[in-house]
Each structure stands twice: as structure tokens, then as C-alpha cells.
Amino acid sequence: MIPAAFEYERATSVQQASELLQRFGEDAKVLAGGHSLIPLMRLRLSQPSALVDINPIKELDYITVEGGKLRVGALVRHVQLQNSDTVKQNLPILAEVADEVGDNQVRNLGSIGGVMAHADAAGDYPTLALILDAEIVTNKRRHAAKDFFKDIFTTPLEHDELVCEVVFPIANGPHKYIKFRRRLFDWAIVGAAAQKVDGGWRIGLTNVGPTPVRSTAVEQALASGASPADAAEHASDGLNPSADLRASADYKKHLARVLTRRAIEQASA
Ligand SMILES: Cc1cc2nc3c(=O)[nH]c(=O)nc-3n(C[C@H](O)[C@H](O)[C@H](O)COP(=O)(O)OP(=O)(O)OC[C@H]3O[C@@H](n4cnc5c(N)ncnc54)[C@H](O)[C@@H]3O)c2cc1C
């Protein structure tokens, strides 16, 4: 399919991108890696009147550590997260998650800012952002991850709001992210994250609802001394996943329990 006609401008700074988004108005879209937006445009499920290409903006491409936080510019690609020594030393689960995203083509172009803004229920980074209390920083304000993923493909971003960086607390203790999928490069049917922070576990799930889920019942059970197997039984508490072609709702709940147990056990090994 061929996308509908659109205007196109390249921005070389955040300031210029903000101005272009304001000028083009509500129907304009930011273009980052294009790995989610372009397929939607080709199917004409998205028909932006204009694209503001942010790929030339060098100031959005960095990975730094500052004041106990890992700061990742919005245009950092999956492959950079996968291979970065700074990420591996300060938040190794982020490199592990990047390693699980799509295939080489997707990892070479797709950006962390794009995943956050797109807010696909099967996106992998949003789960990590949620359980670690990360922040999504834009040209206008800072969003706590818990307030950012409102619904499937829905965030509080305004039409002229640009994701500029994602700020994660440093966490380099025991961790594991596991995805269950039918083929190597598929999106997660269900994913589970386990990360130890200050002696306690943070547990999260991907694609068991419209937004990422933090499994506080599992966290509380672990804090009360339950074994990983017993605690993981709570992973499906309160979940209401929708059935799709790949899995029934019950199977997704089963996966949530099994993957959570495996993530905790493998992180602890
Ligand atoms: C075959 C395939 C497999 C994939 N598998 C996975 C997977 O396993 N896990 C996973 O998490 N993802 C997966 N993806 C998605 C991939 O990670 C995309 O890169 C990502 O969803 C979007 O990032 P992007 O940079 O390509 O954004 P784009 O496609 O350019 O944009 C996506 C949306 O976000 C908006 N946007 C982009 N950047 C910004 C910004 N800085 N500020 C504001 N809005 C912005 C755009 O306007 C658009 O609405 C897959 C994609 C494909 C094609």
C-alpha cells in the first residue's frame, strides 16, 4: 500500500521540531525510526497531514549517567542500548530488553522515544519504565511512567510535544526480562520483568492488558518471604487480557504466572 500524501520537513534541533509541530497543527506526526508509523501509514490507518523528521537532531542521541540516573536520548536506537557499556553497567536489564526487540532492521532504526510515544501494549520498554519509576521527559514537561501509559496507543502527549529523553534510576542488581513468542523476532505474546531494587523486587508484565502492568501482589508476596513459585501465582491477580489470534485470555494469564516465576528464578540464580 502507498501512504496518503503528506508534507515533510526535517528538523535539526528540538526547538525547530517544536516550531514545525506547532505550525503544522494537530494532524502532523513526528517521524523517528518509522518502524511503527510507516506501516500504519501504508495501511492508511494513520494519515498525517505532515511528518516532522527528527532523525537529524543530534541533541536527542546520547546515553549518560548523572546523579544516580541513566539518561537516554529519545533517538537512541535499540542497537545502541543493546551494545552500550554504560547501559550494561548501570541498567543491564535495559540492554537485555533491547536485545529482545524485533530483528536487526528494527533494532537499527527503532528508537526508545518512538516506543514510548507509540505506547503499543506489546512494547517492551514501557514495562521496564513502569516498574522502575522512570520519567519520560518532553520539550514541555516531565511525565512519571505510571501516568504516561494511559491506554493502548494512548499517552498524555500533546500534538506539539516531543519526547526528548527517558530517565531511569540506576539498577544493576539481579534482573531478568523474558518474552514468550512463537517466532524469534515476534512481539511478545506475554513478557515478564524482574528487577531487584534496594533489596526488594520490582515485577512487571508486558501485553497482558492495554498498558504495562506492575505486579504489586507478586512484589508483596516476595517481600513477605514467599518462594518465587508461590509469589508468581499472584501474577495473574486482577488481569483481564483480551484474547487474540495468538493466545486465549486464560493462556495469557497462565503465561503471566509461568514467565514471572522464571524471571524471578533466573534473576536470582
Ligand atoms: C517487525 C517489527 C517487530 C517489532 N518488534 C518489537 C518488539 O518486539 N518490541 C518492541 O518494543 N517493539 C517492537 N517493534 C516496534 C519498534 O520498536 C519501533 O521502533 C517502535 O515501536 C517505534 O519506534 P520508532 O522510532 O520506529 O518510531 P516511529 O515509527 O517513527 O513512530 C512511532 C510513533 O511515535 C511517535 N514518535 C516517535 N518518536 C517520537 C518522539 N521523540 N516524540 C514524540 N512522538 C514520537 C510517532 O509520531 C508515531 O506516532 C517492532 C517493529 C517491527 C516493524
The ligand as a Gaussian input file, in Angstrom:
#p B3LYP/6-31G(d) Opt

LIG

0 1
 C        8.726000      -6.307000      12.600000
 C        8.725000      -5.449000      13.830000
 C        8.931000      -6.053000      15.054000
 C        8.927000      -5.279000      16.218000
 N        9.120000      -5.891000      17.425000
 C        9.111000      -5.159000      18.552000
 C        9.302000      -5.770000      19.811000
 O        9.500000      -6.973000      19.935000
 N        9.271000      -4.980000      20.923000
 C        9.078000      -3.624000      20.851000
 O        9.060000      -2.950000      21.886000
 N        8.906000      -3.010000      19.653000
 C        8.913000      -3.744000      18.529000
 N        8.739000      -3.129000      17.321000
 C        8.483000      -1.681000      17.287000
 C        9.781000      -0.943000      17.210000
 O       10.419000      -0.971000      18.471000
 C        9.527000       0.519000      16.804000
 O       10.792000       1.010000      16.565000
 C        8.841000       1.379000      17.823000
 O        7.559000       0.932000      18.174000
 C        8.637000       2.797000      17.324000
 O        9.849000       3.475000      17.297000
 P       10.269000       4.285000      16.034000
 O       11.482000       5.055000      16.406000
 O       10.349000       3.380000      14.870000
 O        9.036000       5.313000      15.928000
 P        8.143000       5.738000      14.682000
 O        7.592000       4.558000      13.985000
 O        8.862000       6.743000      13.875000
 O        6.966000       6.488000      15.467000
 C        6.014000       5.762000      16.220000
 C        5.036000       6.761000      16.858000
 O        5.685000       7.514000      17.872000
 C        5.716000       8.910000      17.537000
 N        7.059000       9.379000      17.922000
 C        8.227000       8.801000      17.584000
 N        9.245000       9.425000      18.214000
 C        8.687000      10.421000      18.944000
 C        9.222000      11.411000      19.817000
 N       10.528000      11.503000      20.090000
 N        8.361000      12.260000      20.405000
 C        7.003000      12.176000      20.163000
 N        6.452000      11.259000      19.355000
 C        7.282000      10.389000      18.751000
 C        5.416000       8.983000      16.048000
 O        4.807000      10.202000      15.693000
 C        4.477000       7.799000      15.866000
 O        3.192000       8.154000      16.265000
 C        8.720000      -3.873000      16.142000
 C        8.503000      -3.269000      14.890000
 C        8.512000      -4.044000      13.743000
 C        8.298000      -3.375000      12.415000

